[in-house]
Amino acid sequence: MSCRAAPWSRPSAPRARSFPTSARLRNPFGGMNVWKNPILKNSWRIGDVPMMFGLPSGLFRCMASSGSGDGGFSRPQSTDEAPMPLYSWPDKQRPRVCILGGGFGGLYTALRLESLEWPGNNKPQVLLVDQSDRFVFKPMLYELLSGEVDVWEIAPYFTELLKNTSVQFVKDSVKLLRPSDHLRREPGGSCTGGIVHLESGTVIEYDWLVLALGAEAKIDTVPGSAEYALPFTTLEHALKVESELTVLERSRFGKSSPAIQVAIVGLGYSGVELAATISERLKNTGTVKAINFQTTVCPSAPPGNRDAALKVLESQNIQLFLGYSVSCIREVYASDDPDSMATDAKEAGSDDKKLLLELQSAQRGLQSQVLEADLVLWTVGSTSQILRLQPPDAPFVIPLNGRGQVETEETLQVKGHPRTFAIGDSAALRDPAGKFLPANAQVAFQQADFAGWNLWAAINDRPLLPFRFQNLGEMMTLGRNDAAITASFIEGLTLDGPIGHAARKVVYCLRMPTDEHRVKVGISWFAKSAIDSLASLQNAVASSFPPPTPTTNRCPPRSAAGAAMDPDSEISFDFPPYLCQYKSGRVFRPGSNAVVPAGTDPLTGVVSKDIHVGAARARVYLPPDAADATAAPPAKLPVIIYFHGGGFVVGSPARPSTHAYLNDLVARAGAIGVSVYYRLAPEHMLPAAYEDGWAAVRWAATLGDGADPWLLDHADLSRVFFGGCSAGANIAHNMAVRAGAEGALPDGVTVRGLLAVHPYFTGKEAVGAEVDFAPDVRGFMDRTWRFVFPGSLGLDDPAVNPFVNDEARAAVAKIPCQRVLVCVAETDVMLIERGLWYYRELKASGYAGEVELFESKGVGHAFHFDKLQSPEGVQLQERLVEFIKK
């Protein structure tokens, strides 16, 4: 076949030329002129629409009618035929290029056509058709599961990508292809390339066609696979897998139930990347079972990538079943006997479903096995879409190979169809060694470039270029900070680990479709990397300090000689286990200063952000149902204003244990969380923490000063709760007292409850078992309180002794909370008595609301931060959630 194609001539152009003989396909009617034969002209119909060899006869009348010129749709009018929507091209003279499929091949071809210089009036009108409204950067779908990327970064809307171009976009599915560029034409006749039928009923007439539809996952290969296995090839698939994993994680969270089990069928690139990503996400809470027909992983990968993949798979909690194939998948129900499974729900009496995969050996010496799984992911097999799009009367009008791919010339033109190009997974091309080119993004990138150029050449009657694939190397992700890259131009070089991970992201950022999107994604990824690096650096620096000894948690001892003369070494105040202050003013906090950034929590799905709240700062948490932009808007949510503990001198919402606790509380309660970064003593003495706390309360009570979208969209200000632990419970109590003043909160704001967990209160007079304390304990309490609040009245200050006198008692009695929950811990020696005292005194103060008490047995002060998943931690959390939801 010649590498020259006929010009794009249209019926209205008198200079149009017929296709060269070399481009003609001998039609099945021999030399008969099918365009003039009255018998064949209308020999068959589709429904009520008469057809002329795949083209509606009404279509040609429609071509002569005036169009709207707005790229919309017009309808051919006929008295004897049903109207058929016809896409109206804006210009009646310029070439019409229809691109089917908006993946790497289709979108990048459209952008390539847009970037070329076109002589005269030859610049084509380009229409891109895809069943989704988003372009998906498929090689990075795995990062959605690890939380490394956001949906907008790897799945931008087509309208956003094409807004600065002349390319038109239509969201629709292809129903039928009816090319006509293989038929013999009379000189001066129509040179239209054919028509496309869409599922919506719309018909598109084109001059040039690009088939870039890709392939679909084929999972109906064994019994049960279509019903119970999930593919992983589209954005919808990835979001579905993410949702299933989240449900499994939440159902196991805080419970001693069996580990999550995920089975992955196939260990090519996709299977390996899924296995590594999911295993890293589940950590010790789950197991990945990876099954592959071959006895190795990634058999077609370069040795460097394969070795890096095996190293990662063997180092994680992944079980490899090599040399096996899946014979069937079935669903069973867990019975009361953990060693047996029931296949009938009534027989089992349980809704705990499991999936069983029956494996048969593909290699000698292996025994058949049965695997149990909660989730099955299928990564093997694909099928071409072209076969089902062929006309029923001419099922082989588009030549296909045995795999359902389109047979093409070297120029990417479909054999026998000079006006149709096929690229990506749709095309069957071989390398110089005779092997089929891989169906990956790299091939599609390069084919799009050639397809765009060859369309330009064909339209301008220039020579077309034969496609030559240049293998630049292969990349794969192996976890959140791990990847492998093998470059083909440097033999034996493989970059793996963090370096490979960074290089892979840089390459993919540069491969984003448009300059604008590249910049946005690059800035976003750089910011995330900077935050992660800063958090890692802080953790590394904090971990370099020796932990305090379990017996004293004291500050480093002074040197024997000369220490008294050194103000930076002489301790002026020791506040174990939190800090010590030196005479120079230097403060040493021996505990960890590790922090975690705000963002999406992979375990609970809670989304958080750091924000200024008036004069203070806070971390705001949104539960997963409210954070899911694709879900229906949930009902308005309660608001929990939370204050962390730490003796007023340490801690923050970004502390790992505090952040994890708030994520869990917000997810379980289905509430918005506002966790306050209050200023710490001794750098900022009390009442600074109280002032910051009140700033956060006022901010939340005014819906973020009327400007925070999370509060505006989701907050129910008739259900506001104050809560905290230890010193944070003290702050929560004082905020409630302050809220009881006339006009303190805006109208419509109701403080529904106060959660005081292991509250920090004290006083000069011992209460309950405090009478047994050693004499110096009361002095220590007085010294530490005066240390954090030098201007206070000591232990008789109402801020720490809320029932010290009648005035303080009356102020507490007027707190606006409808209910108060006081939580104490059985072995919290220092503060349990004060918690019980607070409960008794509040009930006796004249407070009109309900007061509840909850005691955790066998545990100590603030135990739940380190033992959130323990039975006692779960019990306490469930009690708090019940209180909020009541």
C-alpha positions, 0 to 999 in steps of 0.5 A: 500500500502506498504511503500517500493518501487522497486529500480530504475532498468533500462533495462541495469541493469541485477539485476533489480527487478519487482515491488512488488505485493503490488505496482501494479495496476490492469490494465484494461485488467485483466491478459492479458500481454499488453507488448506482445499482438500484437493487443494492442501493436500499437492499436492507434496513436497520429498524425503520432507517433505510441504509446504503451500504452502512450509510443512512440514506437520510444522511446524505439529504442531511448533509446538504441542509444548513447546520447550526455551526455550533458543534451541536446536533441537528436532526434530518427531517423526513416524512417517511423516516424516523428522525436521526440525530446527526452531529453538526460540525461547525464548518462545512468545508474544513476536514472532519476528524472523529477520534473514538476513545479519550485515553493516551492514544485518542487524547494525545492525537487530538492535542497533537493535531491542535499543535501542528501548523496547518496551511490554508483552510486545512486545519481539521475540526476534531471531535473526541468521543469517550464514554467517560468525562475524565481522562485517566492517567492509568499508570498512576491508578495504584497511587489512588489506593496509597493516597499519594495522588488525588483524583483530579491530578490523574483524572482531569476532566476533558473539558478542562484539558481541552478548554484552550483548544478547538477540539470538541468533546462528546461524552457517549459510548460507541455503538456501531462503526460504518466506515465507507472509505473502503468502497470504490468512488466515482471521480468527483463523488463523496469522499466521506470516511463513514459514520459512527453510531453512538449509544445515545442515537446520535450519528457522526459523519466523518472524513477521517477516523481514529480508533483509540478505544483501547481494550476492556477487562475480560474477567468472565474467564472462569466460573464466578470470576465475573460475579466476585472478582473486580478488575483494575483498569479504569478510574471507576474500578480503582474507586470501587477497589478503594471503597471495598478496602475501606469497608474492610478496614473499618469493619476490622478496625479495633477488633480482634477479628481475622486479618483482611485477605486480598487475592490478586490474580495475575502477576504481570505489571498490574498485579505486582503493582497492586500487590505491593501497594495494597500490602503496604497499605494493609501493613499488619492488618491484612495479607495479600495472596498473589496468584500467577500462571507462570513460575515467576513474576512480570515475565516480560519485564527487564531483569532489573525490574523483575528482581526489584519486584521480587525483592519487594514482594518477598519482604512484605506480607504477600503470599506468592502462589506461582505456577497456579491458575484459578479454576473457579471462585465461589462465595461462602458464608462463615459458620459458627465453626471457624474451621468450616464454611457453609454455602447457605446463608440460612445454614450459616446464620451469619452475614460474614461472607467469604470468597473461595478460590480454587487453584489448580496447578499449572506446573508438575509437582504442585498440589491443588489448593483452595484460598480464602479471600475477602476481596479478589482482584483480577488483572489478567485478560483483556478484549478488544471493543472493535469486534462488537462494533462491526456492522452485523451485515458486514462483520469483517469490514474492519480487518481484525487479527485473532486477538480482536485487534485491528490490522494496520499498515506501518502508517497506522492506517487500517488495512483497506481503509485509508481514512481510518487510523488505529492506535493503542490497544486497538491496533495490532502492530509488531516490532522488527522482531515480529513480536506484538507491541505491548499494550501500554502507555508508552506505545500509545504516546508514540503512536499518537504522535505519529497518528497526528502527523500522518493525519496532517500529511494525509489531509495535505497530500504529503507522504506518510511516515511508517511508525517505529516504536522506540522502547525507552524503558519500563517503570513500575510502582512498588509502594508509597516510596518505592518504584523500579525504572529500567532504561533501555538506553543504558544496559543493566541500569535499574533505579529502584527505591526512593530514587526510582519513585522520584524519577517515575513521578517526574517522568509521569508529571512531564507526560501529563496532557497539557502544560497547564495541568503539568504545572498544577500537578507538579506544584501539588506533588512538590508540596506533598513531597515537601510536607512528607519530607519535613515530617520524616525529618522531624521524626528522625530528629525527634527519634535521635533524642534518647527516650526518658527512662521509665522510672523517672522521665526526668531531664538530663542530669547536670554535669558535676563541675561548673553546671551551676555556673552555666545558665543553659545547663542549670535546671530552674523547673522540672515538670516530669514527664513533660519538660524541664526549663533551664535558667537560660530560658531554654526548654527541653521536652524529652518526649517525641516531637513527631508530627503527621501532616493533615490529609486523607487518612487511609485507614478511616477515610477521614479528610483533615486540613490545617486552618487559621481559626481567628487568632489561633489555628486548628486541624479540621476533620471531615468524615468520609461520607461528607468528604466523598464528592461523588456521594449524595450529600449527607445530613448535617453533622454534629461538630466536636471541638476537641482539645488535646492533653499534655499538661498545657505544655506539650502536644498538638493536633498533629501529634501522631497519637492525637491525629489517629485518635481524632480520625477514629472518633470522627469516623465513628461518630460521623461528626466534624472535628475541630482540634485546636493548636493552642499555645503551650506554656511556658513559652505562652503562659495560661490563659493563652491556651484558654484564649486560643480555645475560645477563638476556635469555639467562636470560629466554629460557631460562626461557620468559620466566620461564614467562610469555611466550606466544610462547616457551611456545607455540613455543620449542624450548629444545634449539635456542638460538643466540647471535648478533651482529655486531661488538660484538654478536658480542663480547657473544654470545661472552661470553654463550656463555662465561658459559653454560659455567659449571656450572648457568648455564642450566636443565636442558633448554636447549641452546645449539646454535650461536654466530654471530659475524659480523665479531666485535669482538676485539683485543689488545696484540699484533698478529696477521696483517696487523695488523703493518702498521697504523700505530703509533697504531691500537693506541693507538686500540683501547686508548683506545676499549676503556677508554672503554667499559669503564673498569674493564677490564684494557685490551686484555689483558681476556679479554672482548675478547682471549679467548685472552690466557692459559691461563685465558681459553683454557680458559674459551672451550674449555668454551663449550656451543655444539655449533657456531660459525660465524665470518663475516668480510668481505674489506675489513673492514681493522680486524677481519678479522684478528681474526676469522680469529685467533678462528677459528684459536685456537678450533679450537686451544683444545681446544673440542670442537665444530665451527668453521666460517668464511665470508668475504664477498668484496669487502665491508666491515664490517657491510655487510649491514645497508645491502646486505641485498638485494645478492648478498653480503648474500643469500649471507651471510644464507643461510649463517647460515640454513643454519647455524641449520637444520642 
